[in-house]
Amino acid sequence: ETGVTQSPTHLIKTRGQQVTLRCSSQSGHNTVSWYQQALGQGPQFIFQYYREEENGRGNFPPRFSGLQFPNYSSELNVNALELDDSALYLCASSLISSGSYEQYFGPGTRLTVT
Amino acid sequence: QKEVEQNSGPLSVPEGAIASLNCTYSDRVSQSFFWYRQYSGKSPELIMSIYSNGDKEDGRFTAQLNKASQYVSLLIRDSQPSDSATYLCAVKSNYQLIWGAGTKLIIKP
């Protein structure tokens, strides 16, 4: 167990809807990264939050947005859902000041868009 | 576009043998490298991190890094059926991790 939690575990949405996914980071960690993982592929970096600000973003459109709260927990919001958004969404926490950059994952949220 | 390449497999290894997993990367300035294990339907689990050229051992696992050749490998000794999983290589590039697509490892009893 990594101490990183995510909710919900599974979610089914309809195309065009909006979704919010939540993540609580491991105690003592100050950075949260979000990933999208399609079946048979490696995780794709969406963005990273450090001290409540986005400090890095992958090749995802603006309809993917996020927040980080003072307790370092985080949300991923996706607007105008598309069928291709169906995937496993992973949250990973790390301690950026440690220099090691080891990331620890939560169990993920399986999103299905119909 | 910075890339991390892995053979998708499946790699089939008899129980008790050594499993060897390889990964190459394109970003020459990368300094941090990671191996994760992912069971089907689960999230990735960190196995090893390596930052310096050479070998790093942790139990049955050995990570090997060669920055000049831009490859990193993972050896699993005394392979067990419970080692059957997909193994993901990740490379730190700037502020993010770049991931390979993973190698599926099957340990045959």
Interface residues (C-beta under 8 A of the other chain):
Chain A: T2 S33 G40 Q41 G42 P43 Q44 F45 Q48 N55 G56 G58 L88 L90 S100 Y101 E102 Q103 Y104 F105 G106 P107 G108
Chain B: V4 S32 F34 K42 S43 P44 E45 L46 S49 L88 A90 K92 N94 Y95 Q96 L97 I98 W99 G100 A101 G102
